[in-house]
Amino acid sequence: MDVSMTLWVLTILGLCALIAVDFFIGRKPHDVSIKEAGIWTVVWIALAVLFGIGLLIWGNSQASGEFFAGFITEKSLSVDNLFVFILIMAKFSVPTHLQQRVLLFGVLIALVLRAIFIAAGAAVIANFSWVFYIFGAFLIYTAWKLIQEALGDDEEEEFEENRLLKSIEKKFGVADRYHGTKLFIQQHGKKVMTPLLVVMLAIGMTDVLFAMDSIPAIFGLTQDPYIVFTANAFALMGLRQLYFLIGGLLKKLVHLSYGLSVILAFIGVKLVLHALHESGVHVPEISIPVSLAVICGVLIVTTITSLIASKKQAERDAAEAAQKDSIEA
């Protein structure tokens, strides 16, 4: 898809305007209700759908299909991020009324860093087609690691700060408590960070780690930097509301890791086939409609089997509790 600099500028300005509206509405710290989170989740998804339809009308069907495939993939991978976001919130004991502010700025940091990743990835792909082999192999390896983790123990994970974050805390110092929405305060004559800023940085940096597999995944669906960027932007910008909407339901998605591993492995194979095709080897390539169907199908099956498994587990737990009570009685 041929994208002019004017369209790039208008798209970025449009996204900035949407972010500004989102910030204005949620500027006052408060506990986010399920109703509010649900409405805004629908709004962000509707905006993404309208954007995809716009690509179909003013662009072409391939661009629209690539956007929807990329958006759904990024959205599903972002849901996996929410597990870690919950751990981070618990680690830093973030007050509930400040969590939406943390997520807003954390996602903005992630979006800027991802834009840099996307630009670098597009430049590498444009000059070195063999990088598709690396991306494909990496996605297949990541899928295998996800399967191993899913089959591993179910012990509660803990969030560990990375070295960069620890060095920032050491350099600037951190206040001993939250001070509303302030990011810096004066303490003992020295300007120090508040825990709020630390959590925002933790969210943004953690999302960059997740981008290590999501960026190659979407490049496996499209090599158009414009579509890669917009699909990432729409997937991330609705992540804050999704956190509050399905935070309590995440534990019920017990098969999510299996579904994501299948999607990543599928895209990894697609990338390898594309690389072979670019090298002159006559191999079949997987079309966007097929990719979209596989991704949606895997997510639907994963969600249904997860809910069934969670329901059965809840019934077993209830039966065991009732039996224990009867024995004690």
N, C-alpha and C positions, 0 to 999 in steps of 0.2 A: 504494500500500500504506500503510495507516494504522499508523504506528509510534509507540507510546507512549514517554514519557520513561523508563519502567522498562526497556523493551526496549533502548533506546539505552544506558542505564547498564550493563545486564547484558552487552550485546555488547562494550562497551569494556573492562569488567572481564575478560571472557573472553579478549579479544585480549591484554590485559596479562598474564594468567596464562600464555598460550601463549608470549609473548615472554620471560617470566621463566623458564619451563622451558627454552626454547631457550638463554637466556643461562647458566643453571645448568649445563646439559650441556656447553656450549662455553666455560665460564669460564676454563679453563686453556688458554693459547695453545698451539697445536699445528698441525702440517701436516695438512690435511684430506684424507683418502683418498677415492678414487672411490667406494668402498663406503659410507662414511659419508655423503658428499654424495648418493649415489643413494637411500639409505634415507630421509634427511630430505626429499629432494625429493618422494618418493612420499608421505610423511606429510603434507606441506603440501598437496599436490594432493588427497589423500584427504579432508583436513579441509575443503577448499573444496567438494568434491563433496558431502560430508555436509551442509554448510551450505546448499548449493543445494537438496538434497533436503528439508531442513527447511523451507525457504521454500515448497516445493511442498506439503508436508503441512499446515503451520500457516498458510501464507499463501495463495498462489494460483499457478496455472501461469504467469501473465504475469510475476509477480515472480521466479519461479525461472528462467524463460527469459531475462529481462533480466540477472539475476545471472550466469548462465553465459556469455552473450554478452559482458558487460562484463569478466568475469574472463579469458576467453580473449583478448579484445582487449588488455587491460592486460598480460597475461602475454607476449603476442607483442611488444608494444611495449617491454616491459622487457628482453626478450632483446637488443634493439638497444642498450639502455643498457650491456650488458655489454662491448661493444666499447670504450666510453669508460672504463669502470671498469678495464679492462686497461691502457689508456694511462695512467690516473692512477696505478695501482700501479707501473708501470714508471717514470713520471716521478719519483716520490718514493722509488723503490727500496725498497718495503715488504718486509721479511722475510716469507717464506712463512708462518711460524708466527704472524704478527700479522695476516695478511690477513683472517681470519674475524672478528676483533675490529673491524677497520676497517669491514668491510661491515655488521656488526650495528648499530653505532652510526650509521653513515652512512645506513642504511635507516631507522632510527628517526627521525633528523632529517628525512629526506624524507617519512616518513609524517605527522609532525606538521605540516609545512609544506603537504603536500597536503590535509590535513584543513581547514586554513584556506582554501586555494584552493577546495575543494569547497563549504564553507559560503558563501563569497562568491559563487561561481558559482550556487548554488541560489537565493540571495537576488536576484541580478540576473535570473535566468530567471523567478522568480515574479512580478516586477514589470514586466519588459520582455520581451515575447515576441519582439520584433524582433531580440533578440540571437542568435537561432538563425541568422539570415542571416549574421551576422558569424562565428559558430562554423563554419558550413558553408563559407563562403568561405575561412576560414583553413585548414581541413582540406584543402580542394582545393588551395590554394596550397602547403601543406606537402607534399602528395603529389607535386606537380609538382617541388618542390625535391629531394625524395628521388630521383625519377627522374633529374634532372639530375646529382646527386651520384653515382648509380650508373653513369651513362653517362660520367662524368668520368674523370680519371686515377686510377690505382691506387696512387699514391704513399702512403707511410706517413704517417699523420696524427700530430700531436703535441698533447698536452694543454696548453692555455694557461690559466693562472690568471686568474680575472676580477678586476675592480678591487676588489670588496668583499673578496675573500679576501686580496688583496695588502695592502689597508689594515689588515686585522686582523693580519696577520703583522707589518706595520710598527709597529703600536701596541703589541702585546704582546711581539714578538720571538720568534724560533724557535731552539731548541737545534740544535746542529750534528750530532746523532745521535739515534737512538732509545734510549729508556730503558725497555725492557720495555713494560708496559701503562700507564705513567704518562702523564698528559695535560699536566701542568705540573711544572716542576722549578725549583729555585733555582740561578741561574747568575750569578756575579759579584755576589751580593747582590740580584739582581732575579729576580722570578718570570716565567718565560718558558714559552711553549708548546713541546711536543715535536712533532716531525714527525708523530707518530701522530694528534694532534688536528687538525693541518692537513689530513691526508688524509681524516679523517672528515668535516670541514667541506666539503672539495672534493667528496666523494661525494654528500653531502646536497644541496649547492647545485646540482651538475650535474643531479641527478635532478629538481630543481624546474624546470630548463630543459626537460627532456623532458616534464614535466607540462603544459607550455604546449600540447602537442598531444594528449596522452593524456586530460586532463580534458575538453576539448571533445568528444573522440571518444566517451567513455563517456556524456556527457550527450546525445549523439546517439542512444544506445541506450535510455537511461532518464533520466527527470527526477526519479527518486526519490533524494533525498540519502542515504538509508540504504543502498540498493543500490550507489550510486556509491562510498560510503565503504568498505563491506565488500569489494566487488570489488577496489578499489585495495589495501586492507589485505592480503587473501589473496595478491594477485599480488606485492606487494612483500616480504612476509614470507618467501616461499620463494625470493627472488631470490639470497640469499647462498649457499644450497646449490647453486642452479643455476649460479652462477658457477664453482664448483669442478667441477661435473659435466660441463658442456659447454664449459668455457673453451678446451680444445684443439680442439673441434669447430666453434667459431664461424667460423673461416676457411673452413670447408667450406660454410657457408650463404651462398654467393655471390649467390643470388637473393633473399635476405631483404628487401633494400631495395625490390625490385620488389613483393614480396608486401605489405609494409607500406604502400606507396604506393597499391596497389589498395584495401586495406582502408580507409585514411584517406579516399580519394576517394569510395568507396562510402558511408561514413558521412556525409561532407560533403554528398553529394547527398541522402541520407536526411534530414539536418537542414534543407536548403533546402526539400524537399517538405513537411516538417512545418511549417516556418514559413509556407509558402504556404497550407497547410490551415488553420492558426490564423488567417490573415488573411482567411479566407472564400473562398479560391480552391479550386475543386473539382479536386483533383489526387489521384492514387493515393498512398497511404502504404505504406511498406515495413514489413511485420510483423516481429516478433521472430524467429519460426521461420525466415523467409527470411534475415534478417540473420545468424543463427547459422549457417545452412547456407553462406552466402557466405563468412563469416569462416573457418570450419573448412575449407571447400573450398580457398580460396586458400592457407591455411597448409600443407595437405597437398601441394598441387601444387608450391608453392614449395620445400618440403623435398625432395621427390622430384627435381625438376629440379636443385636445388642439388647434391645428392649425386651425381647422374649427371654433371653438369658437372665437379665436383671430381674424380671418378674418371677421367674422360677427360683432364683436365689433368694428373693425376698420371701417367697412362700416357704422355702426350706428353713430360713432363719426364724420365721414366725412359728413354724411347727416345732422346731427345736426349743424355742423359748417357752412355748406352751407345755411341751413335755417336761422341761426342767421345772417349771412352776408346779406342775401336777405332782412331780416327784418330791419337791420340797414340801408341798402341802401334805 
